[in-house]
């Protein structure tokens, strides 16, 4: 048998003897103790020394306020052949005072020498205002010697170590004394160069110069989009009034309905003439409103006569048929309308 195989065989034998020790100890006590050959077989495994893991722990900030986050990082370096149980580092087993665990992040890496590094980052916060001393209690962690073909959960731990406790202050990270923070140095600002003294006035002038052409372009665009009113010329207006007057002269005034249509034509003709010739909104005025609007105009007919003519037209248009004026009164209204158009 080779030396390496014999050492492996003796190590396995020693492990088996330790597991059965509790069951064999009554037998050894009854028969005068443990045989020397069993102690010799177990000695290679019992005498083997195991180097414990190295642990480092710390926080990324020394003080927090309500709802602030702090990261508590634990780094455990396990030498070759040694490992820990991840369940010992679960967030449920982390005991804190005034802090709440809101998240965890765990990673494990193995280097070329076989050493395994576990990094666990706990994200903590506080929602309490009555706990001035925020503390993370020591966290016990078991370590095991890894053996081929066996799980760590099935073996007895080789030892135990504790992740050191950490305290976090419950206050603002700014100093209590504002003067000690040196937020302002108190040094007067450097004077501006002379070249910048007139920069503001120059900038305003350039802005005005650049805005002026834009204003002209905008005004021209608005004028192009504004619809132009197509008014009638004076010649066209007189021609239309002459045609309407000739039509009124030839209308049949023997019936009340004919005379009513004649008064309707007279009313429209006079009101349109006031709007086109005198710039008076005739179609929108009542007979009583016409007189003050025509005062001071260049109309040679009295404003009261124009108002009386429009009142007679409205009376004939909306009165019952039996109240429509006679044909003589209708012809007289046509002649008065002719004098208004001529004036």
C-alpha positions, 0 to 999 in steps of 0.5 A: 500500500502506498503512503498516500493511500495508507494516510487516507485510510487511517484518516477515514478510520479515525473519522469513523471511530469518532462517530462511534465513540459515543456508542463504544465508550460504555464498552471501553469503560466496562473492559478497562479502557480503550485499546492502544491500537485504536488510539494509534489508528485515530491519532492521524486524524485526531492530531491534525490541526485546522486553520480557522477562517479569517473574517472582516466586517464593516459598514460604508457609512458611520451615521445614518438618518431615518430611511437612509441605507447603510451597507454592512459587508462581511468578508470571510476567507476560508483556507483550503479544505475549510468551508462554512455553511451559508445558512449561518449568514442568512439575514434571518440570523443577523441580529440588530438593534434599531435596524431592519434588513431590506436586502442581501447579496452574497458571492463566493470565489475560489482562488488558485490556492484553493482558498474560498472567499465569501462576501455577504452584503446586508442592506439595512435601514432604520425607521425608528426615531427613539433608538439613538444607538444602532447596533449589529450584534456579533454573528456566530458562524461555524466552519467545517473541514471538507471531506470527499464524498461528505456534505458539510451538514452531515459533519461535526463542525471543526470550530466556530468564530464570530463576525464582530459587532458594528455600531452606527450613529443615528444622526446627520452626517453633517457636523453639529457645528455649522462653522466647523463644516467650512461650507463657505471660505469667505473669500471675496470673488475675483473681479470681472475683466473689463471686457465683460463690463459691457457684455450685458448691454452688447448682448441686449442690443444684439437681441433687439437687432435680431428680433426686429427682422423677425417681427417684420416677417411675422407682421407680414405673415399675419397680414397675408393670412388676414382676409381682405374685405371685398367692398363694392365700388361707388359706381357698382353701388349706384348701379345696384341701387338703380336696378333695385329702385326700378324693380320697386317702381314696376311692382304690383301694389294693388294687393296687400301682399305686393305692398308688403314685398315693396316695403321689404325691398325699401327697408333692405335698400335703405339699410344697405345704402347707410352701410355702404355709403355712410359706414353706418351699420344700418342692418343692425340698427332699429329705427330709433337708433338710426337718428343718433348715428346719422347726426353729423353725417354728410346725408342731406336728408334729415336723420328723422326722415330716414328713421320715420321711413324705416319705422313705416317699413317695419310696420308694414312688414309685420302688421296684419294684411288689413293694416298694410298701408295703401298703394299711395302710401307705398309709392310715397315711401318709394319716393322718400327712399329715392331721395335718401339714395340721392342724398 
